[in-house]
C-alpha cells in the first residue's frame, strides 16, 4: 500500500485535513485498492472507509429529502449509494438501492428519462418510427429483409442470394435526444447508437470496402467479412457533422470500439475495446491497440493517444452516466442529450468538477438532487430548462 496507515486512521477519526482527505479518497477509489487486499488490517480499514462514506451520503440524502417535503409523495429508486465532497470533486459509488419519498411541485413538469427511440429512413425517403412499430418484418429490398426482433433493435437479414454487384441504396437510422437504438447491419456488424446520433449505411454492403457514416456517438462490434479472393474486407466509419471541416475516418478489420463525435464536444474520442483500429484525419493518424483511446482535438486538429477509461466511454451503452472528475458543463452536455432539456448558467461554474455513477433510468430531478446535496452546485428545473449556479 502506498498510502501510510496513519493518514487513513486520521481520516477515520475525522482529523484529516483537505489534502489528506483527498489522498484517502484517491486511494480508496483507485483500481489497485479495488483488488482484494493481502493485508487483513488494510482490508478492515477499507471497510471502515466505505462505511463512513455511506453514512455521509445518507446524511446528505436525508437532509435533501427533509427540505423537499411539500404536498405529495412518490417513490423513487436511488442509484448512487456513496458520496463525498472533496474540494471541487465529488465521488460516488453505486452499492445499493434505496426507496425514498421525494416531493414534487404540483406545477412542475416531470422530465422523463430516455428510451428506445429511433427513426429509420429508407432509400425512397419513407420514414419509419421504430419505437411505435410492431415487432416483426418492416421492409424488404435488394435481397435483404428489415426486421424488428424486439424493442430497441432492428436487423438486416438476407432473404435470398444477394447479387455480387447489387444496386447500392442507403438507409439511415436516427436517434433523437432522449433516445437510443441498436442495429445489426447486413454483414452482421452490430451498432449501438447513443442519443442525438445517426448512422447512414448501404443495403447491402458490396465491393472491396464497407463504409458507414456516423454522427453523434456509436459503439461498434464489427463482423469479419471476406472477399471471394479470401481477403479481409475493411470496415470504415466516416465521422460526420462533428464540428470539423471534413470527415474523420476510423479504419477497422474486425473489432469492438466506441466513437464519441458530438459537434458540441471539444474532441472526437475513439476508444478501443478489442482488435485494432486506425483513426485518420487530414494526413494525421493514430493506431490503437485494445485499451487505448485517441482524441482528435478540434483546436489543434491533432491526435492524442492515451489509456482509455472504458467504463466511462461505454457507460451510456450500459445504461449509466459515469463521470470522472468532469467539469459541470461537460456533465450537463450529457444531461441535455439524454433528458432533452436546455441548460443555462448563472455566474462562473468553471471550477466545479464532479465524479459519479448514475443509472440513466433515474428521473432527472433525482439525479440533480443528489448532485446538489454536495453543496457545490445549485439547479433550478422549470419545465424542460435547467439553470445551473454555484451555491
N, C-alpha and C positions, 0 to 999 in steps of 0.2 A: 504494500500500500504506500502511495506517495505522500498521502496527507497524514501529518502527525496526529496521533490519537488524542493528544491533549487539546487540540483545536476542536475536534469533534465533541469532546467532553464539555468544553466551554460552551459550545453551541447548545448542547442538550440542557445545560444549566441556565441557559438564557443570558449568558455573559459574553457571547461572541460579538465583536464589532462588525461593521458592514463588510469589510474585506474578508474577515474570517467566515462570515455567513456565506459570502459568495463562493469561497473555496469549498466549503462543505457541500453546497448545492451542486457545484460543478462536479465534485467527486461522486455525489450520490446519483446524479443523472447520467454519468459517463457510462459508456459501453463496458469498460473494464469493471466498474463497480456493479454492473448488472449481472456479471458472471457469479457463479456460486463461490463464495469466499472460502479459502482454505482455512483461515483462522476463525475459530468459533467466536472469539471475542469481537473480531471485526464484524462478523455476521450479526451478533447481538446489537452492536452499535448501529448498524444499518437499519435493523428492525426498529430501534428506538427513534431514529431519524424519521423513518416512514410514518410512525405513529404521530410524531409531533407535527409533521406536515399535514396529516389527515385532520388532526384536531384544529389546526389553524384554518383549514378550508371550511370545516364545519362551522366554526365561529363566524367566518365571513359570510357564508351562505345564510345562516340563521339570522344574522343582522340584516341582510338584504331582504329576506322574507318578511321580517317584522315591519320594515319600513314600507312594504308594498301591500299590506293587508288593508283592503278598501271595501269593495262591495260583494264580489263573488269569487269563488274559488274553483280552480280547475287543476287537475293533477298532471304534472309534467315529470318526465324522467331525466334526471341529471346524467350527463355523460362524462363530465370532468370530476375527478374524485380526489385530487390533491393539488393544492395551490400554495405558492409562496411568493411574496413580493421581494425582489432583490434590486434595490436601487431603481433602475429603469427596466428591469426584467421581471417576467412572471413565469413560473414553472408550473405545469400541470402534469398529472399522471393519472391515466384512466385506470381505476381499480375496482369501482363498484357502481351499482345502480341505486338510486335513491328516489323515492316518490315524495314530492314536496309540493305543498299547496302554494300557488302563486296567484296573486290578484291582478286581474287585467282591468284597465279602464274601460268602461262600457262603450265610450265613443271611439276607442282606439281600434283601428282595423288590424286584424291579425295577419302577419306576413307569413305565408305558408312556406314550407321547405320545398326544395326541388324534387323532381320526379323523372320518370322515364318519359321524355317528350322529344319528338323529332318530326321533321317533315321530309319526306322522300320526294325528290324532283326527278321525274323520268325524262328520257331524251326528248319526248314530244311536248314537254312543258307541263305535263299533268302533275299536280301536287297532291300528295297523299299524307294526311295527318296520321302518323303511325300510332300515336297514343290512343286514338279513337277508332282504329281499325281492328276488326276481329282477327284473332289468331288464325293462321292458315295461308293459302296462296293469295298473292296480291296481284302479280302480273307475270307475263312470260314474254321473252324477247331474245332473239339470237341464240336459241338453244338453251337459255338459262331461265329458270323459274325463280321469282322472288317470293319468299315465304316469310311469314312472321311466326316463328315457332312458339314464342311466348312474349309476354310484355317485356319491353326493354331490349328486344333483339330482332334483327332482321338478317336474312341469309340468302345467298345466291347459290342455287344448286342446278347442275346440268339436267336437262330433260331429254337430251339426245346427243349424239356425237357432234361436237362443235367443229365447224369448218376450220381448216388451218389458217385461213385468212378471212374471217368474218368481217362484216361491216362494223366499224368501231363506233359505238354510241357511248355516251357518258350519262351516268346518273349522279345525283348529288344528294347527300343526306345532311340536314341542317338541324342542329340543336339550338333552342332559344336560351335566353337566360333562364335559370332555374330548371334546366332540363339536361339529361344526358342519355346516351344510347349506345348500343353495341351492334356491330355489323360484321358478318362473315362474307368476305369478297369471293369472287368466282374461283380464285386459286386456293382458297382455304385460309387465307390470311384473315386474322381477327383484329378488329379495330374497336377500341372504346373511345367515344367522343365525350369530352367534358362539356360543360355549359358554354353557350355562345360560341360554338365551333361548327365547322363544316368540312366535309370530305367529298371531293369530286374524283370519280374513278371510271375506267372503261368497263363495259359489259359486252363480252368477257375480255380478259387480257389477251393480247396477241402479239406476235413478233418476238424480238430478242430483248425486250425491256418491259418491265412492269412499273408504271409510274402513276402516282396519285397526287392530288393537290390538297393540302391541309391548311385550314385557317383556324386559329384558336389553339386547342390542346387535344392531343390524342395519344393513346397508348397502343402500340402495335405488337402483335405476335405474328411475325412474317413466316408464311409457309415456304418451304423449299420447292422450287419449280425447275424442271429440267427441260432443255430443248431436245429436239429429235436427234441431235448430234451428241447428247449426253452432257451438255454444258449447263452450269447453273445460270438461270435467268435472273439478272439483278433486279432488285426492288428499290425504287427511288421515291422518296417523299419530297415533293416540292412545297416548301413553306411559303404561303402567300398571305398578303394583307397583314403583314406583321409590323408595319411601320418602317419597312426598308425600301430602298429604291428598286430592288429586284428580288427574285426568289432566292431563298437559301435551300440547299439540297442536302438530304440525308440519304446516303447510298448504302444499300444493305444486300447481303447474300442470304441470310436466314437468322433471325434474331428476335429479341424482345427489348423494346425501348419505349421511352416516353419523350414526346416533343411538346414543350410549352412555348407557344409563339403568339401570345396575345399582343395586339397593337399598342395597348396602354402599359405594357411592361417594358423595363429598360434593357432587357436582354432576351434572347431566344435560348432556352435551355434544352439540351438533348441529353437524357440520362439513360445509360445502357445497363440492362439487366443481364442479358445473355447474348453471346455471339460477338459480332464485330460490325461497327458502322463507321462511316467517314462522313463528317459534316463539311460542307464546302460552300463558300460564298466569295464571289468576286476575286478569284485567284488564291484565296486563303483556304486552308483546310485543317481539319483535326481528326486524327484517327483514334477511336475509342476502343478500349477493351472493357470487359464487364466490371461494373462498379465505378466507372468514371463518368464524368459529365463535361460536356463542352458548353460554354456560354458565349454566344455571339453578342458582344456589347454594341448597342446601337450608336453609341457616341464615337467609338473608335473603329467599328466595323472589323474588329479582330477577334479571334477565338481565344478563350482562356479555358484550359483543361484542369479539372480538379477532381478530387474524390467526391462521388455522388452521395447525397443523402437520399437513398432510395425510398426509405419510409416516407419522407416528406414529398418526394417527387410523385409517388404513386398513391398518396393519401386520398386524393379525390376518387380514384378508381376503387379504393377500398372503403368508400363511404365516410371519409373523415376530412376534417380540416386538421392540418398539422403545421404549427408554426414553430420555428426555431430561431429565437431572437430576431424576429421580423419586425420591421417598423410598422406602425399602426396604419399608415397609408397602404402598404403592401397587403396587410390583412384585410383592409376594407375593400380593396380591389377584388379579392376573392369573394368577400361577402356580397358585393353588388352583383357579381355574375351568378351566384347560386340562389340568392333570395330575390333577385330582380328588384333592387332598391337603388335609390340615388343617395349620394353622400356629399355633405359639405362640411368644412372645417372652420371652427372659430378659434382664433389665436394660433400660436405656434405649437404644433403637436409633434414636431420632427424628432424630439428627444425620447419619445415613447417607443420602446421595443418590448415585445411580448413573446413568450413561448407557450405552446399549449396544444392539446389534442381534444377535439370535439367531434361528436357524431354530426354528419351532415343532415341527419333527420331531426336534429334539435330545432325547436321553434326559435326564431331569430331573437325574440325578447329574452328567452332563457340564456342564450349564448352571451348577449350583451350584458345581462345582469351579472353573470359570473365574472366577466372581464371588468365590469365597473366596480365589483367588490374589492378589487385590488387598491382602490383609492388613487390610481394614477390617471384615469380617463373617465369621462362622462359622456353618455349617449342620450340623445333625445330622439325618440322614434315617433313620428307623426305620419300616419298613413304609410306610404312607401318611401319616406325620406328620413334619413338618419343625419343628425347633426352631432359632430364629434368635437369635444373640447377637453381641456385639461381640468382636473379637479383642483 
